[in-house]
Amino acid sequence: MRTALAALGVLCFMGSCSSGMTSSKGIVCDATMNTVAIVTDKNDTLSFSTMNANKEEVDGLLLNDTLEVFYAGKYTPGMQASKLVQYPQSPKLGGDRDEHGCIGSAGYVWCEVQQDCIRLFEKGIRTEAVDGSTASAFIVFSPDSTRLELFFSDDQPNEILERRTLPSGGFAWNVEDDDTKNVRFINGLWTIEQRGEVIYWEDSAAADSSLGDWQERTYEGVLPAADTPGIRYTLTVRNREYSGDGTFVLAMTYLEAENGKDETVTYTGRRFTQRGSADDKDAVVWQLVADDGTVFNFLVSKEGTSLTLLNDKFEKPQSGLNYTLRLVQ
């Protein structure tokens, strides 16, 4: 769990930071209102008081951020810091924040047309590849709908398209290029075309409002792992009230995975409801098929308040360890 450090106070007034300052740079491992601790590249842990430090170059300091601490004289534990300089985290797989401040482990990505961090399954319209693959694309509109942004699951770069009025009436979103994607609303469903052929289309069940309102639930739990203290699962599923299918975002945080630091991998994809497990023909199982083809199977409790991870044969773990996620919201 990342902890925010409030940015308070200013110390170095009008050049009061002297030229005799020294500094140490490291990764924030602990932070409170008036203290901070960093781990340097030599694996030394240094602690400082930040009560009167200049924090003009700090914006929402978080655990695992890179921080340079300036101080006067020889280092002693808990000594007063004169100035703090925060550096953006180096991008990493599933890293907590990207260069825009979007928290990837919670499913947020930067959207250019909305100029905001968004979760695609909340703000976007999901479309599926027509070739039968697990590829998908999300359509996200600007607030005035004059532009849209396409997000692809197969590492294609995002594309921004502009709205144009069709001679026959209605609109299409594209750019003036023969190879452009073309987004249209056809027969009640959103489609993405290229060179006159449909390559993605919206799932009819997702677009069917007769299946009820959208519902969203989040489950969490720490499950066993071979090489780390555990893996924190945060699973959010979204579906129409009367539909067994939907979408999901799964953040798997490997605790102390790399040099004692947590590392998060995020999956998105489709959720399908199936009937029957290895030992109960009436059991309800959610099968999560990620956009990269990874599959997760979860046994749903009768009350829907917990999920138990199953293997690929729909069998429960035999180890006796905890493989259950609990409903949190």
DOZATI-352915 format. One line per 8 residues: number of its first residue (from 1); their letters; for each residue x, z, y of N, C-alpha, C. Coordinates in steps of 0.05 Angstrom, whole numbers, plus 5000, padded with zeros to 4 digits. Example, Ala and Ser with C-alpha at 12.3 -4.5 7.8 and 13.67 -1.06 7.14 Angstrom:
<sites>
1 = as = 5264/5156/4886/5246/5156/4910/5264/5156/4934  5257/5142/4955/5273/5143/4979/5258/5157/5001;
</sites>
This chain:
<sites>
1 = mrtalaal = 5017/5000/4976/5000/5000/5000/5018/5000/5024  5014/4981/5042/5030/4979/5066/5019/4997/5087  5037/5010/5102/5029/5029/5122/5036/5020/5149  5018/5020/5167/5023/5011/5195/5037/5033/5211  5055/5025/5227/5068/5043/5246/5059/5037/5274  5046/5056/5287/5036/5050/5314/5059/5045/5333  5055/5025/5349/5076/5018/5369/5071/5034/5394  5088/5054/5399/5083/5072/5421/5108/5075/5438;
9 = gvlcfmgs = 5104/5079/5463/5125/5088/5481/5146/5067/5487  5161/5072/5508/5183/5055/5516/5205/5074/5526  5230/5069/5516/5252/5086/5524/5271/5074/5544  5280/5049/5538/5302/5038/5554/5290/5027/5581  5289/5045/5600/5278/5037/5626/5300/5025/5643  5296/4999/5651/5313/4987/5671/5342/4990/5664  5349/4982/5640/5378/4981/5632/5389/5007/5623  5372/5027/5617/5383/5053/5608/5395/5051/5580;
17 = cssgmtss = 5391/5029/5565/5405/5025/5540/5433/5016/5546  5452/5032/5540/5480/5027/5548/5493/5006/5530  5514/4995/5540/5529/4974/5525/5543/4986/5501  5545/5013/5498/5559/5025/5476/5542/5029/5451  5519/5016/5451/5500/5018/5428/5512/5005/5403  5506/5017/5380/5510/5005/5354/5483/5001/5341  5482/4985/5320/5456/4981/5307/5460/4978/5277  5438/4983/5263/5436/4980/5234/5410/4965/5228;
25 = kgivcdat = 5412/4946/5209/5389/4930/5202/5382/4935/5173  5356/4936/5167/5347/4940/5140/5318/4936/5136  5308/4942/5112/5280/4940/5105/5266/4966/5109  5243/4966/5123/5229/4991/5127/5218/5002/5101  5226/5026/5094/5216/5039/5069/5198/5063/5075  5197/5072/5099/5179/5094/5107/5175/5093/5137  5151/5101/5145/5146/5100/5174/5123/5119/5180  5126/5134/5201/5105/5151/5212/5102/5146/5241;
33 = mntvaivt = 5086/5162/5255/5082/5158/5283/5108/5159/5299  5126/5177/5291/5150/5182/5307/5176/5180/5291  5175/5170/5266/5200/5167/5251/5199/5140/5236  5223/5131/5228/5224/5107/5211/5249/5109/5194  5247/5099/5169/5270/5098/5151/5274/5069/5142  5299/5061/5140/5305/5034/5131/5325/5035/5108  5325/5014/5091/5345/5011/5070/5362/4987/5078  5388/4991/5081/5406/4970/5089/5414/4953/5065;
41 = dkndtlsf = 5428/4931/5071/5437/4913/5050/5458/4926/5032  5469/4949/5041/5488/4964/5024/5474/4986/5008  5447/4985/5010/5430/5004/4995/5431/5032/5006  5440/5035/5032/5439/5061/5045/5412/5065/5058  5401/5089/5056/5376/5096/5070/5382/5111/5095  5373/5100/5118/5378/5112/5144/5352/5120/5156  5351/5144/5167/5326/5153/5180/5331/5159/5210  5310/5153/5226/5312/5156/5255/5287/5168/5266;
49 = stmnanke = 5290/5182/5288/5267/5189/5305/5262/5166/5324  5236/5159/5326/5229/5137/5344/5212/5146/5367  5211/5172/5372/5192/5183/5392/5196/5171/5419  5221/5167/5427/5226/5157/5454/5239/5129/5454  5238/5116/5431/5252/5090/5429/5237/5068/5443  5252/5048/5452/5241/5024/5464/5229/5007/5441  5203/5003/5441/5189/4988/5420/5177/4962/5431  5188/4951/5452/5177/4927/5464/5179/4903/5445;
57 = evdgllln = 5198/4904/5426/5201/4882/5407/5190/4889/5380  5171/4907/5379/5158/4915/5354/5128/4910/5358  5116/4897/5338/5087/4891/5339/5075/4897/5312  5064/4921/5309/5051/4929/5284/5070/4931/5261  5090/4948/5264/5111/4951/5243/5098/4960/5217  5106/4947/5195/5095/4953/5168/5118/4958/5149  5111/4972/5127/5130/4975/5106/5139/4947/5096  5164/4945/5089/5177/4920/5079/5184/4901/5102;
65 = dtlevfya = 5177/4907/5127/5187/4891/5149/5217/4895/5152  5231/4876/5164/5259/4878/5171/5261/4890/5199  5277/4910/5202/5279/4924/5228/5308/4929/5234  5315/4924/5260/5342/4931/5269/5339/4955/5288  5354/4976/5283/5353/5001/5299/5378/5004/5315  5375/5006/5341/5398/5011/5359/5400/5041/5365  5424/5051/5366/5428/5079/5371/5456/5084/5384  5459/5107/5397/5484/5113/5410/5500/5134/5393;
73 = gkytpgmq = 5526/5129/5390/5543/5148/5376/5543/5144/5347  5554/5163/5332/5557/5162/5303/5530/5169/5290  5523/5154/5269/5498/5159/5256/5496/5186/5243  5474/5200/5247/5467/5224/5232/5438/5222/5225  5430/5232/5201/5402/5230/5192/5382/5241/5213  5362/5226/5218/5341/5235/5236/5348/5232/5266  5370/5220/5272/5379/5218/5300/5359/5200/5316  5361/5203/5342/5343/5188/5360/5351/5158/5361;
81 = asklvqyp = 5332/5141/5356/5336/5112/5360/5332/5105/5389  5348/5087/5399/5345/5078/5427/5326/5054/5429  5328/5036/5410/5312/5011/5411/5307/5001/5383  5283/4990/5379/5276/4978/5353/5270/4948/5357  5281/4932/5339/5275/4903/5340/5265/4895/5313  5241/4884/5313/5228/4876/5288/5232/4846/5283  5238/4839/5258/5242/4811/5250/5221/4803/5230  5211/4778/5232/5191/4769/5213/5202/4771/5184;
89 = qspklggd = 5184/4777/5166/5193/4778/5138/5200/4751/5128  5219/4749/5110/5226/4724/5097/5203/4716/5079  5194/4691/5080/5172/4683/5063/5179/4687/5034  5160/4696/5018/5164/4699/4990/5137/4695/4976  5138/4690/4950/5114/4684/4935/5095/4707/4938  5071/4700/4949/5051/4721/4952/5058/4742/4972  5077/4736/4990/5086/4756/5009/5063/4766/5025  5066/4791/5036/5043/4804/5049/5034/4789/5074;
97 = rdehgcig = 5053/4778/5090/5046/4764/5114/5062/4738/5117  5049/4718/5128/5064/4694/5134/5072/4694/5163  5082/4671/5173/5091/4670/5200/5069/4674/5221  5044/4670/5212/5021/4675/5230/5010/4703/5228  5021/4719/5210/5011/4746/5206/4988/4747/5185  4983/4725/5170/4962/4725/5150/4972/4739/5125  4955/4756/5114/4962/4772/5090/4955/4756/5065  4975/4743/5053/4970/4727/5030/4960/4742/5006;
105 = sagyvwce = 4969/4767/5002/4960/4782/4979/4931/4789/4980  4919/4787/5003/4890/4791/5006/4874/4765/5007  4889/4743/5003/4875/4717/5002/4873/4703/5029  4887/4713/5050/4884/4701/5076/4905/4679/5080  4897/4657/5093/4915/4635/5100/4909/4627/5129  4929/4614/5141/4925/4605/5169/4909/4580/5169  4889/4579/5187/4873/4555/5190/4877/4545/5219  4888/4520/5220/4895/4509/5246/4870/4503/5263;
113 = vqqdcirl = 4849/4493/5250/4825/4485/5266/4809/4509/5275  4812/4532/5262/4799/4556/5272/4818/4575/5287  4844/4568/5286/4864/4585/5299/4861/4614/5291  4859/4618/5265/4855/4645/5255/4864/4647/5226  4868/4671/5216/4872/4676/5188/4845/4678/5174  4842/4663/5153/4816/4663/5140/4820/4665/5110  4798/4672/5096/4798/4670/5067/4780/4645/5060  4792/4627/5045/4779/4601/5042/4752/4604/5028;
121 = fekgirte = 4749/4622/5009/4723/4623/4995/4702/4635/5013  4709/4647/5036/4690/4658/5055/4683/4638/5076  4703/4624/5086/4698/4606/5109/4697/4576/5101  4707/4569/5077/4708/4541/5069/4687/4533/5050  4684/4507/5046/4667/4495/5026/4685/4485/5004  4681/4496/4980/4698/4488/4957/4688/4462/4945  4706/4444/4939/4700/4419/4925/4718/4417/4901  4708/4404/4880/4723/4401/4855/4733/4372/4851;
129 = avdgstas = 4756/4369/4839/4766/4342/4833/4748/4329/4812  4742/4303/4817/4724/4289/4799/4739/4279/4774  4765/4282/4772/4780/4272/4749/4781/4291/4726  4766/4314/4729/4765/4333/4707/4787/4353/4707  4806/4351/4726/4828/4371/4727/4818/4396/4741  4835/4416/4743/4827/4441/4756/4833/4441/4786  4841/4418/4796/4847/4416/4825/4822/4419/4841  4826/4430/4865/4803/4435/4883/4813/4430/4912;
137 = afivfspd = 4794/4428/4930/4799/4425/4958/4778/4440/4974  4786/4454/4994/4767/4469/5012/4765/4454/5038  4740/4452/5048/4734/4440/5074/4728/4463/5093  4743/4464/5115/4739/4485/5135/4735/4471/5162  4712/4477/5175/4705/4464/5201/4715/4481/5224  4721/4467/5246/4726/4481/5271/4700/4493/5281  4701/4512/5300/4676/4525/5310/4656/4505/5320  4664/4482/5332/4645/4463/5343/4641/4439/5324;
145 = strlelff = 4653/4441/5300/4650/4420/5279/4661/4393/5286  4676/4391/5308/4687/4365/5315/4712/4358/5299  4724/4378/5286/4747/4374/5269/4743/4391/5243  4757/4383/5223/4757/4399/5199/4785/4398/5187  4791/4417/5171/4817/4419/5157/4813/4420/5127  4828/4404/5113/4827/4404/5084/4850/4420/5072  4843/4438/5054/4863/4455/5040/4862/4447/5010  4885/4439/4999/4887/4430/4972/4901/4450/4954;
153 = sddqpnei = 4892/4451/4929/4904/4470/4910/4929/4460/4897  4935/4434/4899/4957/4422/4884/4981/4416/4902  4985/4433/4922/5009/4431/4939/5009/4407/4958  4987/4392/4959/4986/4372/4980/4985/4385/5007  4997/4373/5028/4996/4385/5054/4967/4385/5065  4961/4404/5082/4935/4405/5095/4931/4380/5111  4906/4371/5114/4899/4348/5131/4878/4356/5151  4880/4347/5175/4860/4352/5196/4847/4326/5203;
161 = lerrtlps = 4820/4326/5201/4804/4302/5205/4786/4306/5229  4779/4284/5242/4762/4285/5266/4734/4273/5260  4714/4284/5274/4687/4274/5269/4682/4248/5284  4668/4230/5269/4661/4204/5281/4632/4198/5274  4618/4185/5292/4591/4178/5288/4589/4151/5272  4573/4151/5251/4570/4127/5235/4550/4108/5247  4554/4082/5244/4534/4062/5254/4506/4067/5243  4505/4076/5218/4479/4081/5206/4467/4108/5212;
169 = ggfawnve = 4481/4123/5229/4472/4150/5235/4487/4171/5219  4487/4195/5228/4503/4216/5214/4532/4215/5222  4548/4231/5208/4576/4234/5215/4594/4231/5191  4619/4225/5196/4640/4226/5177/4664/4238/5191  4682/4251/5175/4706/4262/5186/4730/4248/5174  4747/4235/5191/4770/4221/5181/4789/4217/5204  4809/4200/5199/4827/4192/5220/4830/4161/5218  4840/4149/5238/4842/4120/5238/4867/4111/5221;
177 = dddtknvr = 4863/4111/5195/4884/4105/5177/4870/4096/5151  4879/4073/5140/4866/4063/5115/4868/4082/5092  4889/4100/5092/4894/4117/5069/4883/4145/5074  4868/4149/5096/4858/4175/5103/4837/4185/5083  4834/4211/5082/4811/4223/5068/4787/4219/5086  4764/4217/5074/4739/4213/5088/4719/4234/5078  4710/4251/5095/4691/4273/5087/4663/4266/5096  4644/4267/5078/4616/4261/5085/4598/4280/5070;
185 = finglwti = 4573/4283/5081/4552/4299/5068/4533/4279/5056  4533/4277/5029/4518/4256/5015/4499/4270/4995  4473/4264/4997/4453/4275/4978/4455/4305/4976  4459/4318/4998/4460/4347/4998/4486/4360/4990  4507/4344/4985/4532/4355/4976/4555/4343/4992  4575/4360/4997/4599/4351/5012/4617/4336/4992  4628/4314/5001/4646/4297/4985/4670/4290/5001  4692/4286/4987/4717/4276/4999/4724/4250/4985;
193 = eqrgeviy = 4727/4229/5001/4733/4202/4990/4760/4193/4999  4771/4175/4985/4796/4161/4993/4795/4132/4983  4799/4114/5002/4797/4085/4995/4771/4078/4981  4749/4090/4991/4723/4083/4981/4715/4097/4955  4732/4113/4944/4726/4127/4919/4724/4157/4924  4704/4170/4912/4701/4199/4913/4723/4212/4897  4738/4230/4908/4759/4244/4893/4753/4274/4890  4736/4285/4908/4727/4313/4906/4698/4314/4913;
201 = wedsaaad = 4683/4331/4899/4655/4336/4908/4648/4365/4904  4628/4373/4920/4619/4401/4919/4602/4406/4894  4606/4429/4882/4591/4437/4859/4561/4441/4868  4543/4429/4853/4515/4429/4861/4504/4457/4860  4513/4474/4841/4503/4502/4840/4511/4518/4864  4536/4513/4874/4545/4528/4897/4529/4520/4922  4519/4496/4923/4504/4486/4946/4474/4492/4944  4465/4502/4921/4437/4506/4916/4428/4534/4926;
209 = sslgdwqe = 4415/4534/4949/4406/4560/4961/4384/4573/4945  4371/4557/4927/4349/4569/4910/4361/4588/4890  4387/4588/4886/4400/4607/4868/4406/4634/4881  4396/4637/4905/4399/4663/4919/4421/4663/4939  4424/4686/4952/4444/4690/4972/4472/4694/4959  4492/4689/4975/4519/4694/4965/4524/4724/4961  4537/4731/4939/4545/4759/4934/4575/4760/4931  4587/4782/4939/4615/4786/4937/4621/4814/4927;
217 = rtyegvlp = 4638/4816/4907/4646/4842/4896/4676/4842/4892  4688/4866/4895/4717/4870/4892/4722/4892/4872  4741/4886/4854/4749/4905/4833/4779/4910/4835  4788/4935/4830/4816/4942/4832/4824/4959/4809  4850/4959/4802/4861/4976/4782/4891/4970/4778  4906/4990/4768/4934/4986/4762/4936/4984/4731  4946/4961/4722/4948/4956/4693/4977/4957/4684  4982/4962/4658/5009/4965/4649/5025/4939/4651;
225 = aadtpgir = 5051/4942/4654/5070/4919/4655/5095/4927/4640  5109/4907/4629/5133/4912/4613/5157/4922/4629  5161/4909/4653/5186/4914/4668/5182/4928/4694  5158/4936/4701/5152/4950/4726/5134/4973/4721  5130/4991/4740/5112/5014/4736/5083/5005/4732  5077/4980/4738/5049/4971/4734/5044/4947/4752  5020/4935/4747/5011/4913/4763/4984/4920/4776  4983/4920/4802/4958/4926/4816/4942/4901/4818;
233 = ytltvrnr = 4919/4901/4806/4900/4878/4807/4880/4883/4829  4876/4864/4846/4854/4864/4866/4839/4838/4862  4815/4840/4851/4799/4816/4844/4774/4816/4860  4770/4794/4875/4745/4790/4890/4731/4765/4879  4706/4769/4871/4690/4747/4860/4667/4741/4879  4659/4716/4881/4637/4708/4899/4619/4688/4884  4593/4693/4885/4575/4675/4871/4547/4678/4883  4530/4658/4878/4502/4660/4884/4489/4681/4866;
241 = eysgdgtf = 4469/4694/4877/4456/4717/4863/4447/4710/4835  4436/4686/4831/4425/4679/4805/4442/4657/4791  4467/4657/4797/4485/4638/4784/4507/4653/4770  4514/4644/4746/4535/4657/4731/4563/4646/4738  4563/4625/4754/4588/4613/4762/4594/4621/4791  4619/4619/4798/4627/4625/4826/4657/4620/4830  4668/4634/4849/4697/4631/4856/4710/4658/4856  4736/4659/4856/4750/4684/4856/4777/4682/4871;
249 = vlamtyle = 4786/4706/4879/4813/4709/4889/4825/4733/4875  4847/4730/4862/4860/4752/4847/4888/4755/4858  4894/4779/4869/4920/4787/4878/4933/4806/4857  4955/4798/4846/4969/4815/4826/4995/4824/4839  4997/4850/4845/5020/4862/4858/5037/4876/4837  5061/4865/4832/5080/4877/4813/5095/4899/4827  5089/4924/4820/5100/4947/4833/5130/4950/4828  5146/4952/4849/5175/4956/4848/5188/4934/4831;
257 = aengkdet = 5178/4909/4835/5187/4887/4818/5215/4877/4824  5222/4877/4849/5248/4865/4857/5263/4884/4875  5284/4896/4864/5300/4916/4879/5283/4938/4890  5264/4946/4874/5246/4968/4882/5224/4961/4901  5221/4935/4907/5200/4926/4925/5177/4913/4909  5153/4917/4919/5130/4904/4907/5131/4874/4913  5120/4859/4894/5118/4830/4898/5090/4821/4889  5077/4805/4905/5049/4798/4900/5046/4768/4894;
265 = vtytgrrf = 5031/4761/4874/5024/4734/4868/4993/4731/4870  4984/4710/4883/4955/4707/4888/4945/4682/4874  4923/4685/4859/4909/4663/4846/4882/4659/4858  4873/4634/4860/4846/4627/4868/4835/4607/4847  4809/4606/4844/4797/4588/4826/4768/4592/4821  4758/4583/4797/4730/4585/4790/4725/4608/4771  4702/4620/4773/4693/4641/4754/4670/4630/4738  4672/4632/4712/4650/4624/4694/4641/4648/4678;
273 = tqrgsadd = 4615/4649/4672/4604/4671/4655/4599/4661/4627  4610/4675/4607/4606/4668/4579/4594/4691/4564  4582/4685/4542/4569/4705/4525/4584/4710/4500  4591/4735/4494/4603/4742/4469/4633/4747/4471  4642/4769/4459/4671/4775/4456/4678/4776/4427  4702/4784/4420/4711/4784/4392/4695/4804/4375  4686/4826/4387/4672/4846/4372/4643/4852/4381  4633/4835/4400/4605/4839/4409/4594/4812/4418;
281 = kdavvwql = 4576/4802/4402/4565/4775/4408/4548/4775/4433  4539/4798/4442/4522/4799/4466/4537/4807/4491  4563/4811/4489/4579/4819/4512/4579/4797/4533  4582/4805/4558/4585/4787/4580/4615/4785/4588  4626/4761/4588/4654/4757/4594/4656/4738/4618  4672/4747/4638/4679/4728/4660/4705/4715/4653  4705/4688/4653/4729/4673/4650/4738/4662/4677  4761/4670/4685/4772/4660/4711/4792/4638/4706;
289 = vaddgtvf = 4786/4615/4716/4804/4592/4713/4817/4586/4740  4842/4592/4742/4856/4589/4768/4862/4559/4773  4867/4553/4798/4872/4525/4806/4897/4513/4792  4915/4531/4784/4939/4521/4770/4936/4521/4740  4911/4527/4730/4906/4526/4701/4908/4552/4687  4919/4573/4700/4921/4600/4688/4892/4611/4683  4889/4623/4660/4862/4633/4652/4863/4664/4648  4844/4678/4659/4841/4706/4655/4813/4712/4644;
297 = nflvskeg = 4811/4729/4624/4785/4736/4612/4780/4766/4617  4756/4772/4627/4749/4800/4633/4722/4806/4620  4721/4828/4605/4696/4838/4594/4681/4854/4616  4656/4848/4621/4641/4861/4642/4625/4884/4630  4627/4907/4641/4611/4930/4631/4581/4925/4635  4565/4939/4621/4536/4935/4623/4525/4940/4651  4538/4959/4665/4529/4965/4692/4542/4947/4713  4562/4931/4704/4576/4913/4723/4595/4928/4741;
305 = tsltllnd = 4602/4953/4735/4619/4969/4752/4648/4969/4743  4654/4957/4720/4682/4956/4711/4687/4930/4696  4712/4921/4695/4721/4898/4680/4745/4906/4663  4745/4896/4638/4768/4901/4620/4781/4875/4613  4807/4874/4617/4822/4849/4611/4823/4844/4581  4816/4820/4573/4817/4811/4545/4840/4791/4541  4847/4787/4516/4867/4766/4511/4853/4739/4508  4868/4718/4500/4857/4692/4499/4837/4688/4475;
313 = kfekpqsg = 4836/4708/4458/4817/4708/4436/4793/4726/4442  4791/4735/4467/4769/4752/4476/4770/4779/4462  4794/4789/4456/4798/4814/4443/4807/4835/4463  4799/4860/4459/4808/4882/4476/4837/4890/4468  4852/4900/4487/4879/4910/4480/4878/4932/4460  4897/4933/4442/4898/4953/4421/4917/4976/4427  4930/4975/4449/4951/4995/4455/4940/5022/4463  4915/5023/4472/4904/5048/4482/4910/5053/4511;
321 = lnytlrlv = 4925/5035/4524/4931/5037/4552/4908/5027/4569  4909/5033/4595/4886/5026/4612/4889/4996/4621  4868/4980/4615/4867/4953/4623/4841/4947/4638  4832/4967/4653/4805/4965/4666/4807/4965/4696  4791/4948/4708/4788/4947/4737/4762/4960/4744  4761/4974/4767/4736/4988/4776/4725/4974/4801  4699/4974/4803/4685/4963/4826/4691/4981/4850  4701/4969/4872/4706/4985/4896/4688/4978/4919;
329 = q = 4677/4954/4919/4658/4946/4940/4642/4921/4931;
</sites>
